[in-house]
Amino acid sequence: MGSTLPSNLFYPYLQSQFHVPSGPQTVLPASLYLVGFVFGPLIFAPLSEQYGRKPILVVGFTLFLLSTLGAALAKQWWSFLLFRFLSGTFGSPPLSVFGGVIADCWKGEVERGRMLMLWSAATFIGPLGAPIMAGFVSPVLGWRWVFWIALIYAGVSFASVLFLPETLASKILRRKASRLNKKNKETGKRFVAPSDLEQKSKITLLRPLQLIRGEMLVILTSVYIAFIYALFYMLVQIIPAVFKGIYGFSAGVTGILFLIIGAGTIVGCFICWWSDPVTVRLSAEHPKKRAEYLRLPLACIGGPIFVVSILWFGFTARGGIHWAVPFVALFPYGIAYNIIWVSMINYVADAYGIYSASALAALGTTRSVAGALIPLAVEDMVETLGVARSCSLLAGISAGLAVVPFCFVAYGHKMRKASRFSAAIKTEMRQQDDGLARTTSLSAV
């Protein structure tokens, strides 16, 4: 939700408060939040694989609350932008670390896929709620109350994080070893978790960068996910311009229109859920490409739907055509966005196992770069090309990227086999599974 709080419906109030001219500057609050999302996952995701999921979530969430408070109280434009950047940085752990939490807790592919689906849907539906709130709250209570309400909501959510147990297997085993060592202090017998016996390298902070630099599977997925993510933030600006500018809707009513994308997202969740028996059967019929047929069929279907929905919206959003026609186009867009996102995220999480947090952080970094930079060009693009031709351009790029899941179905098994992380993943997962299954996993020394 934090990323879209300063949506297009919100800009006039910021301009009035801080005397900011119209243009790219008004997009900076959202863009700098996403710039924070670039750096946050690179730091927090790999640290969560070393020190545990919960400490990173608690620290990140605490700092996020403080930076959101700072944005609500900011008196100068530069300080408001600074707190938006910090909010994005410290608000990134739930997005970059929770994927790892799910991978820790659900080992079964179908169950893990469903949990990742629900998590992904929540991360998409959240930003849809912010324009609605901003559209109604800002005219009545003022723009600062948008952030006060967001702060209250975040504070309530923080309570759930405090009750979250640690899920990282290696951290659990280290705690277990520590407890046994305290009990056996007098005997001199010392227990060591398997992860403590391994050579520690400069690991961690470089792992997402290593993945995005050398893993073709991560590179291609990152490009696809980054574009559809950036396109969503472009629509956050284009939709108000269309329905306020062409059809004369109020800010509040325009915000409500985003609900149809959320409805499409929810339908996409049901489609993902109901498709499990089909994809499980397909994966059983293609054992060498099991992961590809389990996760990617819906992404192959969603790509063309995504392209058609963008063209539908762009070519019908004009005077003389009823507002309901472009409005309805946003429903299949929401479905397609969700099933592409869920399919690709699940595929990457399956492929990188215990390193899923770093893999998802790599995806998060690239999508945040795209989400921060590409929307800066929206205003000029629409003024120059118009809505129809702008959407044609975006649909053309989407069509080119829609081949990515098809490429994975054909060659993904070879990419996974060639991955230099493959052997390490199998070894560590075997060690952790053995460690959780048997007390002998704690070596006595």
C-alpha positions in Angstrom: 0.0 0.0 0.0 2.8 2.4 0.9 4.1 2.6 -2.7 0.8 4.1 -4.1 -0.1 6.4 -1.2 1.0 9.4 -3.3 -0.9 8.4 -6.4 -2.1 10.7 -9.2 -5.2 11.5 -7.1 -2.9 12.8 -4.4 -0.6 15.1 -6.4 -2.6 18.4 -6.2 -2.4 18.4 -2.4 1.3 17.8 -2.4 1.8 20.6 -5.0 -0.2 23.0 -2.8 1.6 22.1 0.4 5.1 22.1 -0.9 4.8 24.4 -3.9 6.0 21.8 -6.3 5.5 22.4 -10.0 3.6 19.7 -12.0 5.7 17.3 -13.9 8.1 14.5 -13.0 8.7 16.0 -9.5 5.2 15.0 -8.4 6.0 11.3 -9.2 9.1 11.4 -6.9 7.3 10.3 -3.7 6.2 7.1 -5.3 9.4 6.6 -7.3 11.7 7.2 -4.3 9.7 4.7 -2.3 10.4 2.1 -5.0 14.1 3.2 -5.1 14.2 2.2 -1.4 12.8 -1.2 -2.5 15.9 -1.5 -4.7 18.3 -1.4 -1.8 16.3 -2.9 1.0 15.9 -6.5 -0.5 19.7 -6.6 -1.3 20.4 -6.1 2.4 17.6 -7.7 4.2 16.9 -10.9 2.2 20.4 -12.4 2.4 20.7 -11.3 6.0 17.5 -13.3 6.7 19.1 -16.4 5.3 22.0 -15.9 7.7 20.5 -14.6 10.9 16.9 -15.7 10.6 13.7 -14.3 9.2 12.1 -12.9 12.3 14.8 -10.5 13.5 15.0 -8.9 10.0 11.2 -8.5 9.8 11.0 -6.9 13.3 13.8 -4.5 12.7 12.7 -3.6 9.3 9.0 -3.1 10.3 10.0 -0.9 13.3 12.1 1.4 11.1 9.3 1.5 8.5 6.9 2.7 11.2 9.3 5.5 12.2 9.9 6.6 8.6 6.2 6.6 7.8 5.7 8.8 10.9 8.4 11.1 9.5 6.6 11.4 6.2 3.3 12.3 8.0 5.1 15.1 9.9 7.4 16.4 7.1 7.5 20.2 6.7 9.8 20.4 3.7 9.7 18.7 0.3 13.2 17.3 0.7 12.4 15.8 4.1 9.2 14.3 2.8 11.1 12.7 -0.1 13.8 11.4 2.3 11.2 9.7 4.5 9.5 8.2 1.5 12.9 6.7 0.4 13.5 5.3 3.9 9.9 4.0 4.1 10.6 2.0 0.9 13.9 0.7 2.2 12.6 -0.5 5.5 9.3 -1.6 4.1 10.9 -4.0 1.8 11.5 -7.0 4.2 7.8 -8.2 4.1 8.1 -8.4 0.3 11.6 -9.9 0.1 11.7 -12.0 3.2 8.1 -13.5 3.5 8.7 -15.5 0.3 11.5 -17.2 2.2 9.3 -17.7 5.2 6.8 -19.5 3.0 9.5 -21.6 1.4 10.7 -22.6 4.9 7.2 -23.6 6.2 5.6 -25.4 3.2 7.8 -28.0 1.6 5.1 -29.5 -0.6 5.1 -27.9 -4.0 1.3 -27.5 -4.3 0.9 -26.1 -0.7 3.8 -23.8 -1.0 2.5 -22.6 -4.4 -0.8 -21.7 -2.9 0.7 -19.8 0.0 2.9 -17.9 -2.3 -0.2 -17.1 -4.4 -2.0 -15.7 -1.4 1.0 -13.7 -0.4 1.5 -12.3 -3.9 -2.2 -11.4 -4.2 -1.9 -9.4 -0.9 1.1 -7.5 -2.2 -0.8 -6.5 -5.3 -4.2 -5.8 -3.7 -2.5 -3.5 -1.1 -1.4 -0.9 -3.6 -4.9 -0.8 -5.1 -6.3 0.3 -1.7 -4.1 3.4 -1.4 -5.6 5.4 -4.4 -9.1 4.8 -3.0 -8.1 6.0 0.5 -6.2 9.0 -0.9 -9.1 9.9 -3.2 -11.6 10.2 -0.3 -9.4 11.2 2.7 -7.3 13.9 1.1 -10.1 16.3 0.1 -11.8 15.9 3.5 -9.1 15.5 6.2 -6.0 16.6 4.3 -3.1 14.7 2.7 -1.3 14.0 6.0 -4.2 11.9 7.2 -3.5 9.5 4.4 -0.2 8.7 6.1 -1.7 8.7 9.6 -4.1 6.0 8.5 -1.4 4.1 6.8 0.7 4.3 10.0 -2.2 3.0 12.1 -2.7 0.1 9.7 1.0 -0.7 9.7 1.1 -0.6 13.5 -1.7 -3.2 13.7 0.1 -5.4 11.1 3.3 -5.1 13.1 1.7 -6.9 16.1 1.3 -10.0 13.9 5.0 -10.0 13.1 5.9 -10.0 16.8 4.1 -13.3 17.2 5.7 -14.9 14.1 8.0 -17.8 15.1 11.4 -18.2 13.5 11.1 -20.4 10.4 14.7 -20.7 9.1 15.9 -24.2 9.7 19.5 -23.4 10.2 18.6 -20.7 12.8 16.3 -23.1 14.6 19.1 -25.7 14.8 21.5 -23.2 16.1 19.1 -22.3 18.9 18.6 -26.0 19.6 22.4 -26.5 19.8 22.7 -23.5 22.1 20.0 -25.0 24.5 21.7 -28.4 24.5 25.1 -26.8 25.2 23.7 -25.0 28.3 22.1 -28.2 29.6 25.4 -30.2 29.0 27.7 -27.5 30.2 29.1 -29.7 33.0 29.8 -32.7 30.8 31.9 -30.7 28.4 29.9 -32.1 25.5 29.3 -29.5 22.9 26.7 -29.6 20.1 27.1 -27.8 16.8 24.4 -27.2 14.1 25.4 -28.2 10.6 25.4 -24.6 9.3 28.0 -23.7 12.0 30.4 -26.4 10.6 30.4 -24.9 7.2 32.9 -22.4 5.9 31.4 -18.9 6.1 32.1 -16.7 3.1 31.3 -13.1 2.5 28.1 -14.7 1.6 25.2 -13.2 1.9 24.9 -9.6 0.8 26.2 -10.4 -2.6 24.0 -13.4 -3.3 21.1 -11.5 -4.9 23.5 -9.7 -7.2 25.2 -13.0 -8.0 21.8 -14.5 -9.0 20.8 -11.6 -11.1 24.2 -11.4 -12.8 24.8 -15.1 -13.6 21.5 -16.9 -13.6 19.7 -16.7 -16.9 16.5 -18.0 -15.2 16.6 -15.1 -12.8 17.6 -12.5 -15.4 14.7 -13.3 -17.8 12.1 -13.6 -15.0 13.4 -10.3 -13.6 12.9 -8.5 -16.9 9.4 -9.8 -17.4 8.3 -9.2 -13.8 9.9 -5.7 -13.8 8.0 -4.6 -16.8 4.5 -5.7 -15.7 5.2 -4.2 -12.3 6.3 -0.9 -13.9 3.2 -1.0 -16.2 1.0 -1.2 -13.1 2.5 2.0 -11.7 2.0 3.6 -15.1 -1.7 2.7 -14.9 -1.9 4.2 -11.5 -1.2 7.5 -13.3 -3.1 6.8 -16.5 -6.3 5.6 -15.0 -7.0 8.9 -13.1 -6.0 10.9 -16.2 -8.6 8.9 -18.3 -11.5 8.8 -15.9 -11.0 12.3 -14.4 -9.9 14.0 -17.6 -12.1 12.3 -20.2 -15.1 11.2 -18.2 -15.1 13.8 -15.5 -15.1 11.5 -12.5 -14.3 12.8 -9.0 -11.0 11.8 -7.3 -12.9 9.5 -4.8 -14.9 7.7 -7.5 -11.8 7.3 -9.7 -10.1 5.7 -6.8 -12.9 3.2 -6.4 -12.4 2.1 -10.1 -9.1 0.4 -9.0 -11.3 -2.2 -7.2 -12.0 -3.9 -10.5 -8.3 -4.7 -10.8 -8.4 -6.2 -7.3 -11.5 -8.2 -8.3 -9.5 -9.6 -11.2 -6.6 -10.4 -8.9 -8.9 -12.4 -6.6 -10.4 -14.3 -9.6 -6.8 -15.0 -10.6 -6.2 -16.6 -7.2 -9.1 -18.9 -7.7 -7.8 -19.8 -11.2 -4.4 -20.6 -9.7 -6.0 -22.7 -7.0 -8.3 -24.7 -9.3 -5.6 -25.3 -11.9 -3.4 -27.3 -9.4 -4.8 -30.7 -10.3 -4.2 -30.0 -14.0 -0.6 -28.7 -13.6 0.2 -31.6 -11.2 -0.9 -34.1 -13.8 1.1 -32.3 -16.5 4.2 -32.3 -14.4 3.8 -36.0 -13.8 3.6 -36.6 -17.5 6.8 -34.6 -18.1 9.3 -35.7 -15.4 12.3 -33.9 -16.9 10.4 -30.6 -17.0 8.4 -31.2 -13.9 8.9 -27.7 -12.4 8.1 -26.0 -15.7 4.8 -27.8 -16.2 3.9 -27.4 -12.6 4.3 -23.7 -12.5 4.3 -22.1 -16.0 1.1 -23.1 -17.9 -0.9 -20.2 -16.4 1.9 -17.7 -17.2 1.8 -18.9 -20.8 -2.0 -18.2 -20.9 -1.8 -15.0 -18.9 0.7 -13.3 -21.2 -1.7 -13.0 -24.2 -4.6 -11.9 -22.0 -2.4 -9.2 -20.5 -1.6 -7.8 -24.0 -5.2 -7.9 -25.1 -6.4 -6.1 -21.9 -3.9 -3.3 -22.4 -5.0 -2.8 -26.0 -8.6 -2.9 -25.0 -8.2 -0.2 -22.4 -6.1 2.0 -24.6 -8.3 2.0 -27.7 -11.6 2.4 -25.9 -10.6 5.1 -23.4 -11.8 8.1 -25.4 -14.8 10.4 -25.7 -17.7 8.9 -27.5 -17.2 5.4 -25.9 -19.0 4.7 -22.6 -16.7 4.7 -19.6 -17.7 1.2 -18.7 -15.9 -0.2 -21.8 -12.3 0.7 -20.8 -13.3 0.1 -17.1 -14.2 -3.5 -17.8 -10.8 -4.0 -19.6 -9.1 -3.7 -16.2 -10.7 -6.9 -14.9 -8.9 -9.3 -17.3 -5.8 -7.2 -16.7 -6.0 -8.0 -13.0 -6.5 -11.7 -13.7 -3.5 -11.8 -16.1 -1.2 -9.8 -13.9 -1.9 -12.1 -10.9 -1.5 -15.4 -12.7 1.7 -14.3 -14.5 3.2 -13.0 -11.2 2.2 -16.0 -9.1 3.4 -18.5 -11.7 6.8 -16.8 -12.2 7.4 -16.2 -8.5 6.6 -19.8 -7.7 8.8 -21.1 -10.4 11.8 -19.1 -9.1 11.1 -20.0 -5.5 11.0 -23.7 -6.4 14.2 -23.4 -8.5 16.3 -21.8 -5.7 14.9 -23.5 -2.6 16.6 -22.2 0.5 18.0 -19.3 -1.4 14.5 -18.3 -2.5 14.6 -15.1 -0.4 17.7 -14.0 -2.3 16.2 -15.0 -5.6 13.0 -13.1 -4.8 15.1 -10.1 -3.6 16.9 -10.1 -7.0 13.5 -10.0 -8.7 12.4 -7.3 -6.3 15.4 -5.1 -7.0 14.9 -5.1 -10.7 11.2 -4.6 -10.6 11.6 -1.7 -8.1 14.2 0.0 -10.4 11.7 -0.3 -13.3 8.8 0.8 -11.1 10.7 3.8 -9.9 12.0 5.0 -13.3 9.6 4.1 -16.0 6.5 5.9 -14.6 8.5 9.1 -14.6 8.0 9.1 -18.4 4.2 8.5 -18.3 3.1 12.1 -18.5 5.3 13.0 -21.4 4.5 9.7 -23.2 0.7 10.2 -22.9 1.0 13.9 -24.0 3.1 13.0 -27.0 1.5 9.7 -28.1 -2.0 9.8 -26.6 -3.5 7.0 -24.5 -4.2 4.7 -27.4 -0.7 4.7 -28.9 0.9 4.7 -25.5 -1.0 1.5 -24.7 -0.1 0.1 -28.1 3.6 0.6 -27.3 3.2 -1.0 -23.8 1.2 -3.9 -25.3 3.9 -4.5 -27.9 6.6 -4.8 -25.3 4.3 -7.0 -23.2 3.9 -9.3 -26.2 7.6 -9.6 -26.7 8.1 -10.5 -23.0 5.2 -13.0 -23.0 7.5 -15.5 -24.7 9.6 -15.8 -21.5 7.5 -18.6 -19.9 7.3 -20.4 -23.2 11.1 -20.3 -23.3 11.3 -21.7 -19.8 8.9 -24.6 -20.7 11.3 -25.5 -23.5 14.7 -24.8 -21.9 14.1 -24.1 -18.2 15.2 -27.6 -17.1 18.6 -27.1 -18.8 19.0 -23.7 -17.1 18.3 -25.2 -13.7 20.7 -28.0 -14.3 23.4 -25.6 -15.4 22.9 -23.3 -12.4 26.0 -23.1 -10.2 23.6 -22.8 -7.2 21.9 -26.2 -8.0 24.4 -28.5 -6.1 24.6 -26.1 -3.1 20.8 -26.0 -2.9 20.5 -29.8 -2.9 23.2 -30.2 -0.3 21.9 -27.6 2.1 18.3 -28.8 1.8 19.3 -32.3 2.5 21.3 -31.2 5.6 18.4 -29.1 6.9 15.8 -31.8 6.3 18.0 -34.3 8.1 18.6 -31.8 10.8 14.9 -31.2 11.5 14.1 -34.9 11.3 16.8 -36.3 13.6 18.4 -35.0 16.7 21.7 -36.4 15.5 21.8 -33.5 13.1 23.4 -31.6 16.0 27.0 -32.9 15.9 28.6 -33.5 19.3 32.2 -32.3 19.4 
